[in-house]
Amino acid sequence: MGARKRLAAEKRKEEKKQQYFAVLKNCPTSPRKMRLVADMIRGIEVNKALDILKYSSKNASRNVEKLLLSAIANWQAKNEGVRIEESQLYVSKIMVDSGRMLKRLRPAPQGRAHRIRKRSNHVTIYLDSVQENIEENLN
């Protein structure tokens, strides 16, 4: 590997250490339904987002709630001794991408068949602190 590629890879690795995120892969819900839940919590403070997800009637909100708890645990692992309430964490980014698709056939009239696509998705949540953004803007 060349020096330029190695330096770029090390830089990406250092930047990733400063980000707090969690990933859920191959969740058996269609991306369209999951995006409805993701849009509810985008840009909202973490505790409020957990409340929204807990009392949401959508089935996909259970998976996103577990993912958000995982992202909070990842943040705590990187910031030992800091309280969540003091850091003012919020959901900075949440992305829902299409995952693998299971293709099935359903019998149709007159000897034909219709294809059914059972969709899945990948969800990624990024957390950020309000205090860190203020410090970056001042510099």
C-alpha positions as CSV (number, residue, x, y, z in Angstrom):
1,M,0.0,0.0,0.0
2,G,1.3,3.4,-0.9
3,A,2.0,6.2,1.6
4,R,-0.9,8.3,0.4
5,K,-3.4,5.6,0.8
6,R,-2.1,4.6,4.2
7,L,-2.2,8.2,5.4
8,A,-5.8,8.6,4.1
9,A,-6.8,5.4,5.8
10,E,-5.2,6.4,9.1
11,K,-7.0,9.8,8.9
12,R,-10.4,8.1,8.3
13,K,-9.7,5.8,11.2
14,E,-9.0,8.7,13.5
15,E,-12.1,10.5,12.4
16,K,-14.2,7.4,13.1
17,K,-12.9,7.3,16.7
18,Q,-14.6,10.7,17.2
19,Q,-17.9,9.6,15.9
20,Y,-20.5,7.7,17.9
21,F,-22.8,5.4,15.9
22,A,-24.5,2.1,15.7
23,V,-25.5,0.0,12.7
24,L,-28.4,-2.4,12.3
25,K,-28.2,-4.7,9.2
26,N,-30.8,-6.8,7.4
27,C,-33.7,-5.7,9.5
28,P,-36.8,-7.5,8.0
29,T,-38.9,-4.3,7.6
30,S,-39.3,-2.5,4.3
31,P,-37.1,0.7,4.1
32,R,-40.2,2.8,3.4
33,K,-41.7,1.9,6.8
34,M,-38.4,2.3,8.6
35,R,-37.9,5.8,7.1
36,L,-41.2,6.9,8.7
37,V,-39.8,6.0,12.1
38,A,-36.3,7.5,11.4
39,D,-37.8,10.8,10.4
40,M,-39.6,11.1,13.7
41,I,-36.3,11.1,15.7
42,R,-33.9,12.9,13.4
43,G,-32.3,15.9,15.1
44,I,-34.0,15.2,18.4
45,E,-32.4,15.0,21.8
46,V,-31.7,11.4,22.8
47,N,-34.0,11.0,25.9
48,K,-36.9,12.6,24.0
49,A,-36.2,10.3,21.0
50,L,-36.3,7.2,23.3
51,D,-39.7,8.4,24.6
52,I,-41.0,8.9,21.1
53,L,-39.9,5.4,20.1
54,K,-41.1,3.7,23.2
55,Y,-44.7,5.0,22.8
56,S,-44.9,4.8,19.0
57,S,-47.4,2.3,17.6
58,K,-45.1,1.4,14.6
59,N,-43.5,-2.0,14.7
60,A,-40.2,-0.7,13.3
61,S,-39.8,1.7,16.3
62,R,-38.8,-1.3,18.5
63,N,-35.8,-2.0,16.4
64,V,-34.8,1.6,16.2
65,E,-35.1,2.0,19.9
66,K,-32.7,-0.9,20.5
67,L,-30.4,0.6,18.0
68,L,-30.5,4.0,19.7
69,L,-29.7,2.3,23.0
70,S,-26.7,0.6,21.4
71,A,-25.5,3.9,20.0
72,I,-25.7,5.4,23.5
73,A,-23.8,2.5,24.9
74,N,-21.1,3.0,22.3
75,W,-20.9,6.7,23.3
76,Q,-20.5,5.8,26.9
77,A,-17.7,3.3,26.1
78,K,-15.8,6.1,24.4
79,N,-16.6,8.8,27.1
80,E,-16.2,7.1,30.5
81,G,-17.0,9.3,33.4
82,V,-19.2,11.8,31.5
83,R,-22.9,11.9,32.1
84,I,-25.4,11.8,29.2
85,E,-27.5,14.6,30.6
86,E,-24.6,17.0,30.8
87,S,-23.3,16.2,27.3
88,Q,-26.7,16.9,25.6
89,L,-26.6,14.1,23.1
90,Y,-28.9,14.2,20.1
91,V,-29.4,12.1,16.9
92,S,-27.4,14.0,14.4
93,K,-27.9,11.6,11.4
94,I,-30.0,8.6,10.8
95,M,-29.8,6.7,7.5
96,V,-32.0,3.9,6.2
97,D,-30.7,2.0,3.2
98,S,-32.2,-0.9,1.4
99,G,-30.8,-4.3,2.4
100,R,-31.1,-7.7,0.7
101,M,-34.3,-8.6,-1.0
102,L,-35.9,-12.1,-0.7
103,K,-37.7,-12.9,-3.9
104,R,-40.7,-15.2,-3.7
105,L,-43.3,-16.3,-6.2
106,R,-47.1,-16.2,-5.6
107,P,-49.5,-18.1,-7.8
108,A,-51.7,-15.9,-10.0
109,P,-54.7,-16.7,-12.2
110,Q,-54.4,-18.6,-15.4
111,G,-51.1,-20.4,-14.6
112,R,-49.1,-17.2,-14.1
113,A,-47.0,-16.2,-11.2
114,H,-46.3,-12.8,-9.5
115,R,-43.1,-12.0,-7.9
116,I,-43.1,-10.9,-4.2
117,R,-40.2,-8.9,-2.9
118,K,-39.6,-9.2,0.8
119,R,-37.5,-6.2,1.6
120,S,-35.1,-5.6,4.4
121,N,-33.0,-2.6,5.4
122,H,-29.8,-1.3,7.0
123,V,-30.1,1.5,9.6
124,T,-27.3,3.7,10.8
125,I,-27.6,6.1,13.7
126,Y,-25.0,8.8,14.5
127,L,-25.0,10.7,17.8
128,D,-23.5,14.0,18.5
129,S,-23.1,16.4,21.4
130,V,-24.4,19.9,21.4
131,Q,-21.3,21.1,23.4
132,E,-18.9,19.7,20.8
133,N,-20.6,21.5,18.0
134,I,-20.4,24.8,19.9
135,E,-16.7,24.3,20.5
136,E,-16.0,23.5,16.9
137,N,-17.9,26.6,15.7
138,L,-15.9,28.8,18.0
139,N,-12.6,27.5,16.7
